[in-house]
Amino acid sequence: MAARPEGKREERRCIVSGDVGEKDGLIRFVVDPEGRVMPDLAERLPGRGMWVSADRATMEQAIAKGLFARAAKAKVIVEPTLADDVERILARRAAETLGLAKKAGALVTGFEKVLTAISSGKAALLIEARDGAEDGRRKIQQRLRVIAEAGGPANVPTLRPLWSDEMGLALGRANVVHAALTQGRMKEKVVGDLARLDSYGRQERPSQPIKAGHEEDEGQA
């Protein structure tokens, strides 16, 4: 088998839209021995893969229109909670990836430490809690603009896929609102897992925004 050219990503077709895209933007499903449709984010389960764009609306359409059965060419069992189950698995995977980045020494947390990482040009990716207050986001964006005007990095990508308690649980602290990835070698994995959750479209939940300076991880690495 010919080797895939370096840098070329594998592509798959969404069973809902028919669009072909890179695997990072889709979710693989398989049918288990009992006939149930199961998400396979690690892409390791046996069986013919069925791919759906990482988007809740597309996922719900696949369920409502019976597109898994059509793709499998067989009767299948689709749990009514499948869309929520996918979100939960995506969130768990994203949190685990953040934990790995922390263990690798590639992540700093806390508003001031994130600002320092931005100012020093070490921030490869910014991660903000979904329930972080707008004033904290605005201050960080202002710092990014100042650095760009001074000839620094023009763009540092920002993702907001997790709630503060999810970030805190993953990182062993409470109320983690701001984090920055500081080593590029982990960027592909971190961006891949967090961006897929970010694009899926999470169910909202009531929460009080946590303001910058109220994070319990301030001053810690």
PyMOL CGO cylinders between C-alpha atoms (Angstrom):
from pymol import cmd
from pymol.cgo import CYLINDER

trace = [
    CYLINDER, 0.00, 0.00, 0.00, 1.39, 3.38, -0.94, 0.3, 1, 1, 1, 1, 1, 1,
    CYLINDER, 1.39, 3.38, -0.94, 2.25, 5.66, 1.94, 0.3, 1, 1, 1, 1, 1, 1,
    CYLINDER, 2.25, 5.66, 1.94, 0.07, 8.69, 2.46, 0.3, 1, 1, 1, 1, 1, 1,
    CYLINDER, 0.07, 8.69, 2.46, 1.93, 11.91, 1.59, 0.3, 1, 1, 1, 1, 1, 1,
    CYLINDER, 1.93, 11.91, 1.59, 3.20, 13.68, 4.69, 0.3, 1, 1, 1, 1, 1, 1,
    CYLINDER, 3.20, 13.68, 4.69, 0.79, 16.32, 5.90, 0.3, 1, 1, 1, 1, 1, 1,
    CYLINDER, 0.79, 16.32, 5.90, -2.15, 14.92, 3.93, 0.3, 1, 1, 1, 1, 1, 1,
    CYLINDER, -2.15, 14.92, 3.93, -5.14, 14.19, 6.16, 0.3, 1, 1, 1, 1, 1, 1,
    CYLINDER, -5.14, 14.19, 6.16, -7.60, 11.38, 5.67, 0.3, 1, 1, 1, 1, 1, 1,
    CYLINDER, -7.60, 11.38, 5.67, -11.08, 12.30, 4.52, 0.3, 1, 1, 1, 1, 1, 1,
    CYLINDER, -11.08, 12.30, 4.52, -14.48, 10.73, 5.08, 0.3, 1, 1, 1, 1, 1, 1,
    CYLINDER, -14.48, 10.73, 5.08, -18.02, 11.38, 3.82, 0.3, 1, 1, 1, 1, 1, 1,
    CYLINDER, -18.02, 11.38, 3.82, -20.80, 12.53, 6.17, 0.3, 1, 1, 1, 1, 1, 1,
    CYLINDER, -20.80, 12.53, 6.17, -23.84, 10.21, 5.94, 0.3, 1, 1, 1, 1, 1, 1,
    CYLINDER, -23.84, 10.21, 5.94, -26.16, 13.22, 6.39, 0.3, 1, 1, 1, 1, 1, 1,
    CYLINDER, -26.16, 13.22, 6.39, -24.86, 15.93, 4.07, 0.3, 1, 1, 1, 1, 1, 1,
    CYLINDER, -24.86, 15.93, 4.07, -22.80, 13.77, 1.73, 0.3, 1, 1, 1, 1, 1, 1,
    CYLINDER, -22.80, 13.77, 1.73, -19.95, 16.25, 2.09, 0.3, 1, 1, 1, 1, 1, 1,
    CYLINDER, -19.95, 16.25, 2.09, -16.39, 14.93, 2.21, 0.3, 1, 1, 1, 1, 1, 1,
    CYLINDER, -16.39, 14.93, 2.21, -14.11, 16.39, 4.85, 0.3, 1, 1, 1, 1, 1, 1,
    CYLINDER, -14.11, 16.39, 4.85, -11.11, 15.68, 7.04, 0.3, 1, 1, 1, 1, 1, 1,
    CYLINDER, -11.11, 15.68, 7.04, -11.69, 13.09, 9.73, 0.3, 1, 1, 1, 1, 1, 1,
    CYLINDER, -11.69, 13.09, 9.73, -10.95, 15.63, 12.46, 0.3, 1, 1, 1, 1, 1, 1,
    CYLINDER, -10.95, 15.63, 12.46, -14.25, 17.33, 11.68, 0.3, 1, 1, 1, 1, 1, 1,
    CYLINDER, -14.25, 17.33, 11.68, -16.37, 14.18, 11.76, 0.3, 1, 1, 1, 1, 1, 1,
    CYLINDER, -16.37, 14.18, 11.76, -17.33, 11.53, 14.30, 0.3, 1, 1, 1, 1, 1, 1,
    CYLINDER, -17.33, 11.53, 14.30, -17.13, 7.81, 13.56, 0.3, 1, 1, 1, 1, 1, 1,
    CYLINDER, -17.13, 7.81, 13.56, -19.95, 5.46, 14.56, 0.3, 1, 1, 1, 1, 1, 1,
    CYLINDER, -19.95, 5.46, 14.56, -20.16, 1.70, 14.41, 0.3, 1, 1, 1, 1, 1, 1,
    CYLINDER, -20.16, 1.70, 14.41, -22.84, -0.90, 15.09, 0.3, 1, 1, 1, 1, 1, 1,
    CYLINDER, -22.84, -0.90, 15.09, -22.04, -3.11, 18.08, 0.3, 1, 1, 1, 1, 1, 1,
    CYLINDER, -22.04, -3.11, 18.08, -22.85, -6.88, 18.20, 0.3, 1, 1, 1, 1, 1, 1,
    CYLINDER, -22.85, -6.88, 18.20, -26.30, -6.08, 19.71, 0.3, 1, 1, 1, 1, 1, 1,
    CYLINDER, -26.30, -6.08, 19.71, -27.13, -3.78, 16.81, 0.3, 1, 1, 1, 1, 1, 1,
    CYLINDER, -27.13, -3.78, 16.81, -26.67, -0.52, 18.72, 0.3, 1, 1, 1, 1, 1, 1,
    CYLINDER, -26.67, -0.52, 18.72, -25.11, 2.52, 17.09, 0.3, 1, 1, 1, 1, 1, 1,
    CYLINDER, -25.11, 2.52, 17.09, -22.04, 3.49, 19.12, 0.3, 1, 1, 1, 1, 1, 1,
    CYLINDER, -22.04, 3.49, 19.12, -19.79, 6.56, 18.82, 0.3, 1, 1, 1, 1, 1, 1,
    CYLINDER, -19.79, 6.56, 18.82, -16.13, 5.67, 18.25, 0.3, 1, 1, 1, 1, 1, 1,
    CYLINDER, -16.13, 5.67, 18.25, -14.06, 8.81, 18.80, 0.3, 1, 1, 1, 1, 1, 1,
    CYLINDER, -14.06, 8.81, 18.80, -10.85, 6.82, 19.14, 0.3, 1, 1, 1, 1, 1, 1,
    CYLINDER, -10.85, 6.82, 19.14, -11.62, 5.16, 15.78, 0.3, 1, 1, 1, 1, 1, 1,
    CYLINDER, -11.62, 5.16, 15.78, -10.60, 1.75, 17.07, 0.3, 1, 1, 1, 1, 1, 1,
    CYLINDER, -10.60, 1.75, 17.07, -13.82, -0.23, 17.30, 0.3, 1, 1, 1, 1, 1, 1,
    CYLINDER, -13.82, -0.23, 17.30, -14.28, -3.00, 14.74, 0.3, 1, 1, 1, 1, 1, 1,
    CYLINDER, -14.28, -3.00, 14.74, -16.89, -2.73, 12.04, 0.3, 1, 1, 1, 1, 1, 1,
    CYLINDER, -16.89, -2.73, 12.04, -17.76, -0.52, 9.11, 0.3, 1, 1, 1, 1, 1, 1,
    CYLINDER, -17.76, -0.52, 9.11, -17.53, 3.12, 10.10, 0.3, 1, 1, 1, 1, 1, 1,
    CYLINDER, -17.53, 3.12, 10.10, -20.36, 5.59, 9.59, 0.3, 1, 1, 1, 1, 1, 1,
    CYLINDER, -20.36, 5.59, 9.59, -19.27, 9.21, 9.73, 0.3, 1, 1, 1, 1, 1, 1,
    CYLINDER, -19.27, 9.21, 9.73, -21.27, 12.25, 10.81, 0.3, 1, 1, 1, 1, 1, 1,
    CYLINDER, -21.27, 12.25, 10.81, -20.10, 15.87, 10.86, 0.3, 1, 1, 1, 1, 1, 1,
    CYLINDER, -20.10, 15.87, 10.86, -19.24, 17.02, 14.39, 0.3, 1, 1, 1, 1, 1, 1,
    CYLINDER, -19.24, 17.02, 14.39, -22.33, 19.18, 14.70, 0.3, 1, 1, 1, 1, 1, 1,
    CYLINDER, -22.33, 19.18, 14.70, -25.30, 18.58, 17.01, 0.3, 1, 1, 1, 1, 1, 1,
    CYLINDER, -25.30, 18.58, 17.01, -27.88, 19.64, 14.43, 0.3, 1, 1, 1, 1, 1, 1,
    CYLINDER, -27.88, 19.64, 14.43, -26.42, 17.24, 11.88, 0.3, 1, 1, 1, 1, 1, 1,
    CYLINDER, -26.42, 17.24, 11.88, -26.31, 14.50, 14.50, 0.3, 1, 1, 1, 1, 1, 1,
    CYLINDER, -26.31, 14.50, 14.50, -29.96, 15.02, 15.39, 0.3, 1, 1, 1, 1, 1, 1,
    CYLINDER, -29.96, 15.02, 15.39, -30.85, 14.92, 11.71, 0.3, 1, 1, 1, 1, 1, 1,
    CYLINDER, -30.85, 14.92, 11.71, -29.08, 11.58, 11.31, 0.3, 1, 1, 1, 1, 1, 1,
    CYLINDER, -29.08, 11.58, 11.31, -31.13, 10.19, 14.19, 0.3, 1, 1, 1, 1, 1, 1,
    CYLINDER, -31.13, 10.19, 14.19, -34.48, 11.67, 13.13, 0.3, 1, 1, 1, 1, 1, 1,
    CYLINDER, -34.48, 11.67, 13.13, -34.22, 10.52, 9.51, 0.3, 1, 1, 1, 1, 1, 1,
    CYLINDER, -34.22, 10.52, 9.51, -32.97, 7.02, 10.25, 0.3, 1, 1, 1, 1, 1, 1,
    CYLINDER, -32.97, 7.02, 10.25, -29.76, 7.61, 8.35, 0.3, 1, 1, 1, 1, 1, 1,
    CYLINDER, -29.76, 7.61, 8.35, -27.70, 5.23, 10.49, 0.3, 1, 1, 1, 1, 1, 1,
    CYLINDER, -27.70, 5.23, 10.49, -29.88, 2.31, 9.37, 0.3, 1, 1, 1, 1, 1, 1,
    CYLINDER, -29.88, 2.31, 9.37, -29.53, 3.43, 5.77, 0.3, 1, 1, 1, 1, 1, 1,
    CYLINDER, -29.53, 3.43, 5.77, -25.76, 3.70, 6.05, 0.3, 1, 1, 1, 1, 1, 1,
    CYLINDER, -25.76, 3.70, 6.05, -25.49, 0.34, 7.82, 0.3, 1, 1, 1, 1, 1, 1,
    CYLINDER, -25.49, 0.34, 7.82, -27.95, -1.27, 5.39, 0.3, 1, 1, 1, 1, 1, 1,
    CYLINDER, -27.95, -1.27, 5.39, -29.53, -3.00, 8.36, 0.3, 1, 1, 1, 1, 1, 1,
    CYLINDER, -29.53, -3.00, 8.36, -31.89, -2.43, 11.26, 0.3, 1, 1, 1, 1, 1, 1,
    CYLINDER, -31.89, -2.43, 11.26, -30.07, -0.67, 14.07, 0.3, 1, 1, 1, 1, 1, 1,
    CYLINDER, -30.07, -0.67, 14.07, -30.85, 0.56, 17.56, 0.3, 1, 1, 1, 1, 1, 1,
    CYLINDER, -30.85, 0.56, 17.56, -30.32, 4.27, 18.10, 0.3, 1, 1, 1, 1, 1, 1,
    CYLINDER, -30.32, 4.27, 18.10, -30.64, 5.36, 21.71, 0.3, 1, 1, 1, 1, 1, 1,
    CYLINDER, -30.64, 5.36, 21.71, -32.75, 8.52, 22.15, 0.3, 1, 1, 1, 1, 1, 1,
    CYLINDER, -32.75, 8.52, 22.15, -29.91, 10.04, 24.19, 0.3, 1, 1, 1, 1, 1, 1,
    CYLINDER, -29.91, 10.04, 24.19, -27.28, 9.52, 21.49, 0.3, 1, 1, 1, 1, 1, 1,
    CYLINDER, -27.28, 9.52, 21.49, -26.77, 13.21, 20.69, 0.3, 1, 1, 1, 1, 1, 1,
    CYLINDER, -26.77, 13.21, 20.69, -26.27, 13.99, 24.39, 0.3, 1, 1, 1, 1, 1, 1,
    CYLINDER, -26.27, 13.99, 24.39, -24.05, 10.94, 24.81, 0.3, 1, 1, 1, 1, 1, 1,
    CYLINDER, -24.05, 10.94, 24.81, -21.81, 12.19, 22.01, 0.3, 1, 1, 1, 1, 1, 1,
    CYLINDER, -21.81, 12.19, 22.01, -21.50, 15.61, 23.66, 0.3, 1, 1, 1, 1, 1, 1,
    CYLINDER, -21.50, 15.61, 23.66, -20.58, 13.98, 26.97, 0.3, 1, 1, 1, 1, 1, 1,
    CYLINDER, -20.58, 13.98, 26.97, -17.91, 11.79, 25.35, 0.3, 1, 1, 1, 1, 1, 1,
    CYLINDER, -17.91, 11.79, 25.35, -16.49, 14.74, 23.41, 0.3, 1, 1, 1, 1, 1, 1,
    CYLINDER, -16.49, 14.74, 23.41, -16.32, 16.77, 26.62, 0.3, 1, 1, 1, 1, 1, 1,
    CYLINDER, -16.32, 16.77, 26.62, -14.60, 13.96, 28.51, 0.3, 1, 1, 1, 1, 1, 1,
    CYLINDER, -14.60, 13.96, 28.51, -12.06, 13.52, 25.74, 0.3, 1, 1, 1, 1, 1, 1,
    CYLINDER, -12.06, 13.52, 25.74, -11.36, 17.26, 25.60, 0.3, 1, 1, 1, 1, 1, 1,
    CYLINDER, -11.36, 17.26, 25.60, -10.90, 17.41, 29.37, 0.3, 1, 1, 1, 1, 1, 1,
    CYLINDER, -10.90, 17.41, 29.37, -8.55, 14.43, 29.33, 0.3, 1, 1, 1, 1, 1, 1,
    CYLINDER, -8.55, 14.43, 29.33, -6.48, 16.09, 26.62, 0.3, 1, 1, 1, 1, 1, 1,
    CYLINDER, -6.48, 16.09, 26.62, -6.17, 19.25, 28.73, 0.3, 1, 1, 1, 1, 1, 1,
    CYLINDER, -6.17, 19.25, 28.73, -4.99, 17.08, 31.60, 0.3, 1, 1, 1, 1, 1, 1,
    CYLINDER, -4.99, 17.08, 31.60, -2.34, 15.53, 29.39, 0.3, 1, 1, 1, 1, 1, 1,
    CYLINDER, -2.34, 15.53, 29.39, -1.15, 18.96, 28.31, 0.3, 1, 1, 1, 1, 1, 1,
    CYLINDER, -1.15, 18.96, 28.31, -0.84, 19.99, 31.95, 0.3, 1, 1, 1, 1, 1, 1,
    CYLINDER, -0.84, 19.99, 31.95, 1.17, 16.85, 32.81, 0.3, 1, 1, 1, 1, 1, 1,
    CYLINDER, 1.17, 16.85, 32.81, 3.45, 17.57, 29.87, 0.3, 1, 1, 1, 1, 1, 1,
    CYLINDER, 3.45, 17.57, 29.87, 4.14, 21.05, 31.23, 0.3, 1, 1, 1, 1, 1, 1,
    CYLINDER, 4.14, 21.05, 31.23, 2.57, 22.58, 28.14, 0.3, 1, 1, 1, 1, 1, 1,
    CYLINDER, 2.57, 22.58, 28.14, -0.27, 24.48, 29.83, 0.3, 1, 1, 1, 1, 1, 1,
    CYLINDER, -0.27, 24.48, 29.83, -0.49, 27.52, 32.10, 0.3, 1, 1, 1, 1, 1, 1,
    CYLINDER, -0.49, 27.52, 32.10, -3.67, 28.57, 33.91, 0.3, 1, 1, 1, 1, 1, 1,
    CYLINDER, -3.67, 28.57, 33.91, -4.90, 31.73, 35.56, 0.3, 1, 1, 1, 1, 1, 1,
    CYLINDER, -4.90, 31.73, 35.56, -5.66, 35.12, 34.04, 0.3, 1, 1, 1, 1, 1, 1,
    CYLINDER, -5.66, 35.12, 34.04, -2.31, 36.77, 34.82, 0.3, 1, 1, 1, 1, 1, 1,
    CYLINDER, -2.31, 36.77, 34.82, -0.23, 33.79, 33.72, 0.3, 1, 1, 1, 1, 1, 1,
    CYLINDER, -0.23, 33.79, 33.72, -2.16, 33.63, 30.46, 0.3, 1, 1, 1, 1, 1, 1,
    CYLINDER, -2.16, 33.63, 30.46, -1.51, 37.34, 29.88, 0.3, 1, 1, 1, 1, 1, 1,
    CYLINDER, -1.51, 37.34, 29.88, 2.19, 36.73, 30.54, 0.3, 1, 1, 1, 1, 1, 1,
    CYLINDER, 2.19, 36.73, 30.54, 2.23, 33.84, 28.04, 0.3, 1, 1, 1, 1, 1, 1,
    CYLINDER, 2.23, 33.84, 28.04, 0.61, 36.08, 25.45, 0.3, 1, 1, 1, 1, 1, 1,
    CYLINDER, 0.61, 36.08, 25.45, 3.03, 38.94, 26.08, 0.3, 1, 1, 1, 1, 1, 1,
    CYLINDER, 3.03, 38.94, 26.08, 6.08, 36.66, 25.83, 0.3, 1, 1, 1, 1, 1, 1,
    CYLINDER, 6.08, 36.66, 25.83, 4.85, 35.13, 22.58, 0.3, 1, 1, 1, 1, 1, 1,
    CYLINDER, 4.85, 35.13, 22.58, 4.63, 31.65, 24.15, 0.3, 1, 1, 1, 1, 1, 1,
    CYLINDER, 4.63, 31.65, 24.15, 0.88, 31.20, 23.80, 0.3, 1, 1, 1, 1, 1, 1,
    CYLINDER, 0.88, 31.20, 23.80, 0.10, 28.79, 20.97, 0.3, 1, 1, 1, 1, 1, 1,
    CYLINDER, 0.10, 28.79, 20.97, -3.58, 28.43, 21.88, 0.3, 1, 1, 1, 1, 1, 1,
    CYLINDER, -3.58, 28.43, 21.88, -5.94, 30.14, 24.34, 0.3, 1, 1, 1, 1, 1, 1,
    CYLINDER, -5.94, 30.14, 24.34, -8.61, 28.14, 26.13, 0.3, 1, 1, 1, 1, 1, 1,
    CYLINDER, -8.61, 28.14, 26.13, -11.41, 30.01, 27.90, 0.3, 1, 1, 1, 1, 1, 1,
    CYLINDER, -11.41, 30.01, 27.90, -14.27, 28.58, 29.95, 0.3, 1, 1, 1, 1, 1, 1,
    CYLINDER, -14.27, 28.58, 29.95, -17.70, 28.91, 28.38, 0.3, 1, 1, 1, 1, 1, 1,
    CYLINDER, -17.70, 28.91, 28.38, -18.96, 30.59, 31.55, 0.3, 1, 1, 1, 1, 1, 1,
    CYLINDER, -18.96, 30.59, 31.55, -16.09, 33.05, 31.81, 0.3, 1, 1, 1, 1, 1, 1,
    CYLINDER, -16.09, 33.05, 31.81, -17.18, 36.67, 32.04, 0.3, 1, 1, 1, 1, 1, 1,
    CYLINDER, -17.18, 36.67, 32.04, -17.00, 38.92, 29.01, 0.3, 1, 1, 1, 1, 1, 1,
    CYLINDER, -17.00, 38.92, 29.01, -14.70, 41.42, 30.74, 0.3, 1, 1, 1, 1, 1, 1,
    CYLINDER, -14.70, 41.42, 30.74, -11.94, 38.81, 31.03, 0.3, 1, 1, 1, 1, 1, 1,
    CYLINDER, -11.94, 38.81, 31.03, -12.25, 37.88, 27.36, 0.3, 1, 1, 1, 1, 1, 1,
    CYLINDER, -12.25, 37.88, 27.36, -12.19, 41.54, 26.38, 0.3, 1, 1, 1, 1, 1, 1,
    CYLINDER, -12.19, 41.54, 26.38, -8.99, 42.22, 28.35, 0.3, 1, 1, 1, 1, 1, 1,
    CYLINDER, -8.99, 42.22, 28.35, -7.24, 39.27, 26.72, 0.3, 1, 1, 1, 1, 1, 1,
    CYLINDER, -7.24, 39.27, 26.72, -8.32, 40.38, 23.25, 0.3, 1, 1, 1, 1, 1, 1,
    CYLINDER, -8.32, 40.38, 23.25, -7.06, 43.88, 24.02, 0.3, 1, 1, 1, 1, 1, 1,
    CYLINDER, -7.06, 43.88, 24.02, -3.67, 42.44, 25.00, 0.3, 1, 1, 1, 1, 1, 1,
    CYLINDER, -3.67, 42.44, 25.00, -3.56, 40.45, 21.76, 0.3, 1, 1, 1, 1, 1, 1,
    CYLINDER, -3.56, 40.45, 21.76, -4.27, 43.59, 19.72, 0.3, 1, 1, 1, 1, 1, 1,
    CYLINDER, -4.27, 43.59, 19.72, -1.52, 45.54, 21.50, 0.3, 1, 1, 1, 1, 1, 1,
    CYLINDER, -1.52, 45.54, 21.50, 0.99, 42.76, 20.83, 0.3, 1, 1, 1, 1, 1, 1,
    CYLINDER, 0.99, 42.76, 20.83, -0.04, 42.50, 17.18, 0.3, 1, 1, 1, 1, 1, 1,
    CYLINDER, -0.04, 42.50, 17.18, 0.33, 46.26, 16.71, 0.3, 1, 1, 1, 1, 1, 1,
    CYLINDER, 0.33, 46.26, 16.71, 3.83, 45.99, 18.18, 0.3, 1, 1, 1, 1, 1, 1,
    CYLINDER, 3.83, 45.99, 18.18, 4.78, 43.39, 15.57, 0.3, 1, 1, 1, 1, 1, 1,
    CYLINDER, 4.78, 43.39, 15.57, 4.00, 40.29, 17.63, 0.3, 1, 1, 1, 1, 1, 1,
    CYLINDER, 4.00, 40.29, 17.63, 1.81, 37.32, 16.62, 0.3, 1, 1, 1, 1, 1, 1,
    CYLINDER, 1.81, 37.32, 16.62, -1.28, 38.61, 14.82, 0.3, 1, 1, 1, 1, 1, 1,
    CYLINDER, -1.28, 38.61, 14.82, -3.49, 35.69, 15.74, 0.3, 1, 1, 1, 1, 1, 1,
    CYLINDER, -3.49, 35.69, 15.74, -3.58, 33.28, 18.65, 0.3, 1, 1, 1, 1, 1, 1,
    CYLINDER, -3.58, 33.28, 18.65, -6.54, 30.91, 18.23, 0.3, 1, 1, 1, 1, 1, 1,
    CYLINDER, -6.54, 30.91, 18.23, -9.07, 30.79, 21.05, 0.3, 1, 1, 1, 1, 1, 1,
    CYLINDER, -9.07, 30.79, 21.05, -11.42, 27.92, 21.92, 0.3, 1, 1, 1, 1, 1, 1,
    CYLINDER, -11.42, 27.92, 21.92, -14.26, 27.87, 24.47, 0.3, 1, 1, 1, 1, 1, 1,
    CYLINDER, -14.26, 27.87, 24.47, -15.47, 24.26, 24.54, 0.3, 1, 1, 1, 1, 1, 1,
    CYLINDER, -15.47, 24.26, 24.54, -15.58, 23.49, 28.29, 0.3, 1, 1, 1, 1, 1, 1,
    CYLINDER, -15.58, 23.49, 28.29, -17.29, 24.90, 31.35, 0.3, 1, 1, 1, 1, 1, 1,
    CYLINDER, -17.29, 24.90, 31.35, -15.11, 26.19, 34.20, 0.3, 1, 1, 1, 1, 1, 1,
    CYLINDER, -15.11, 26.19, 34.20, -15.93, 23.24, 36.44, 0.3, 1, 1, 1, 1, 1, 1,
    CYLINDER, -15.93, 23.24, 36.44, -14.98, 20.82, 33.66, 0.3, 1, 1, 1, 1, 1, 1,
    CYLINDER, -14.98, 20.82, 33.66, -11.68, 22.62, 33.16, 0.3, 1, 1, 1, 1, 1, 1,
    CYLINDER, -11.68, 22.62, 33.16, -11.09, 22.65, 36.89, 0.3, 1, 1, 1, 1, 1, 1,
    CYLINDER, -11.09, 22.65, 36.89, -11.81, 18.94, 37.25, 0.3, 1, 1, 1, 1, 1, 1,
    CYLINDER, -11.81, 18.94, 37.25, -9.43, 18.15, 34.38, 0.3, 1, 1, 1, 1, 1, 1,
    CYLINDER, -9.43, 18.15, 34.38, -6.67, 20.31, 35.87, 0.3, 1, 1, 1, 1, 1, 1,
    CYLINDER, -6.67, 20.31, 35.87, -7.19, 19.53, 39.55, 0.3, 1, 1, 1, 1, 1, 1,
    CYLINDER, -7.19, 19.53, 39.55, -8.33, 23.04, 40.52, 0.3, 1, 1, 1, 1, 1, 1,
    CYLINDER, -8.33, 23.04, 40.52, -11.56, 24.96, 40.93, 0.3, 1, 1, 1, 1, 1, 1,
    CYLINDER, -11.56, 24.96, 40.93, -12.94, 27.67, 38.68, 0.3, 1, 1, 1, 1, 1, 1,
    CYLINDER, -12.94, 27.67, 38.68, -10.37, 27.44, 35.90, 0.3, 1, 1, 1, 1, 1, 1,
    CYLINDER, -10.37, 27.44, 35.90, -11.46, 30.07, 33.38, 0.3, 1, 1, 1, 1, 1, 1,
    CYLINDER, -11.46, 30.07, 33.38, -8.32, 30.93, 31.40, 0.3, 1, 1, 1, 1, 1, 1,
    CYLINDER, -8.32, 30.93, 31.40, -5.56, 28.65, 30.13, 0.3, 1, 1, 1, 1, 1, 1,
    CYLINDER, -5.56, 28.65, 30.13, -2.90, 28.85, 27.46, 0.3, 1, 1, 1, 1, 1, 1,
    CYLINDER, -2.90, 28.85, 27.46, -1.10, 26.09, 25.61, 0.3, 1, 1, 1, 1, 1, 1,
    CYLINDER, -1.10, 26.09, 25.61, 2.57, 27.06, 25.55, 0.3, 1, 1, 1, 1, 1, 1,
    CYLINDER, 2.57, 27.06, 25.55, 4.21, 24.23, 23.62, 0.3, 1, 1, 1, 1, 1, 1,
    CYLINDER, 4.21, 24.23, 23.62, 3.46, 23.68, 19.96, 0.3, 1, 1, 1, 1, 1, 1,
    CYLINDER, 3.46, 23.68, 19.96, 4.20, 19.94, 19.98, 0.3, 1, 1, 1, 1, 1, 1,
    CYLINDER, 4.20, 19.94, 19.98, 0.84, 19.24, 21.66, 0.3, 1, 1, 1, 1, 1, 1,
    CYLINDER, 0.84, 19.24, 21.66, -1.11, 21.80, 19.67, 0.3, 1, 1, 1, 1, 1, 1,
    CYLINDER, -1.11, 21.80, 19.67, -2.48, 19.41, 17.04, 0.3, 1, 1, 1, 1, 1, 1,
    CYLINDER, -2.48, 19.41, 17.04, -4.00, 17.03, 19.59, 0.3, 1, 1, 1, 1, 1, 1,
    CYLINDER, -4.00, 17.03, 19.59, -5.31, 19.75, 21.89, 0.3, 1, 1, 1, 1, 1, 1,
    CYLINDER, -5.31, 19.75, 21.89, -6.83, 21.75, 19.04, 0.3, 1, 1, 1, 1, 1, 1,
    CYLINDER, -6.83, 21.75, 19.04, -8.26, 18.59, 17.46, 0.3, 1, 1, 1, 1, 1, 1,
    CYLINDER, -8.26, 18.59, 17.46, -10.12, 17.41, 20.56, 0.3, 1, 1, 1, 1, 1, 1,
    CYLINDER, -10.12, 17.41, 20.56, -11.22, 20.83, 21.80, 0.3, 1, 1, 1, 1, 1, 1,
    CYLINDER, -11.22, 20.83, 21.80, -12.24, 22.16, 18.39, 0.3, 1, 1, 1, 1, 1, 1,
    CYLINDER, -12.24, 22.16, 18.39, -14.41, 19.13, 17.69, 0.3, 1, 1, 1, 1, 1, 1,
    CYLINDER, -14.41, 19.13, 17.69, -16.31, 19.71, 20.93, 0.3, 1, 1, 1, 1, 1, 1,
    CYLINDER, -16.31, 19.71, 20.93, -16.47, 23.45, 20.24, 0.3, 1, 1, 1, 1, 1, 1,
    CYLINDER, -16.47, 23.45, 20.24, -17.96, 22.87, 16.79, 0.3, 1, 1, 1, 1, 1, 1,
    CYLINDER, -17.96, 22.87, 16.79, -20.46, 20.27, 18.02, 0.3, 1, 1, 1, 1, 1, 1,
    CYLINDER, -20.46, 20.27, 18.02, -22.59, 22.89, 19.71, 0.3, 1, 1, 1, 1, 1, 1,
    CYLINDER, -22.59, 22.89, 19.71, -23.10, 22.28, 23.41, 0.3, 1, 1, 1, 1, 1, 1,
    CYLINDER, -23.10, 22.28, 23.41, -26.37, 22.44, 25.30, 0.3, 1, 1, 1, 1, 1, 1,
    CYLINDER, -26.37, 22.44, 25.30, -26.51, 25.58, 27.37, 0.3, 1, 1, 1, 1, 1, 1,
    CYLINDER, -26.51, 25.58, 27.37, -26.85, 25.41, 31.13, 0.3, 1, 1, 1, 1, 1, 1,
    CYLINDER, -26.85, 25.41, 31.13, -27.57, 28.16, 33.65, 0.3, 1, 1, 1, 1, 1, 1,
    CYLINDER, -27.57, 28.16, 33.65, -24.47, 29.58, 35.28, 0.3, 1, 1, 1, 1, 1, 1,
    CYLINDER, -24.47, 29.58, 35.28, -23.09, 32.78, 36.72, 0.3, 1, 1, 1, 1, 1, 1,
    CYLINDER, -23.09, 32.78, 36.72, -20.16, 34.14, 34.67, 0.3, 1, 1, 1, 1, 1, 1,
    CYLINDER, -20.16, 34.14, 34.67, -16.84, 33.80, 36.49, 0.3, 1, 1, 1, 1, 1, 1,
    CYLINDER, -16.84, 33.80, 36.49, -14.82, 36.99, 36.25, 0.3, 1, 1, 1, 1, 1, 1,
    CYLINDER, -14.82, 36.99, 36.25, -11.09, 37.25, 35.70, 0.3, 1, 1, 1, 1, 1, 1,
    CYLINDER, -11.09, 37.25, 35.70, -9.34, 37.44, 39.05, 0.3, 1, 1, 1, 1, 1, 1,
    CYLINDER, -9.34, 37.44, 39.05, -11.86, 35.07, 40.68, 0.3, 1, 1, 1, 1, 1, 1,
    CYLINDER, -11.86, 35.07, 40.68, -10.14, 31.93, 39.51, 0.3, 1, 1, 1, 1, 1, 1,
    CYLINDER, -10.14, 31.93, 39.51, -8.92, 29.72, 42.33, 0.3, 1, 1, 1, 1, 1, 1,
    CYLINDER, -8.92, 29.72, 42.33, -5.86, 28.74, 40.27, 0.3, 1, 1, 1, 1, 1, 1,
    CYLINDER, -5.86, 28.74, 40.27, -4.38, 32.26, 40.19, 0.3, 1, 1, 1, 1, 1, 1,
    CYLINDER, -4.38, 32.26, 40.19, -0.66, 32.34, 40.70, 0.3, 1, 1, 1, 1, 1, 1,
    CYLINDER, -0.66, 32.34, 40.70, -0.22, 28.63, 40.05, 0.3, 1, 1, 1, 1, 1, 1,
    CYLINDER, -0.22, 28.63, 40.05, 1.45, 26.94, 37.07, 0.3, 1, 1, 1, 1, 1, 1,
]
cmd.load_cgo(trace, "trace")
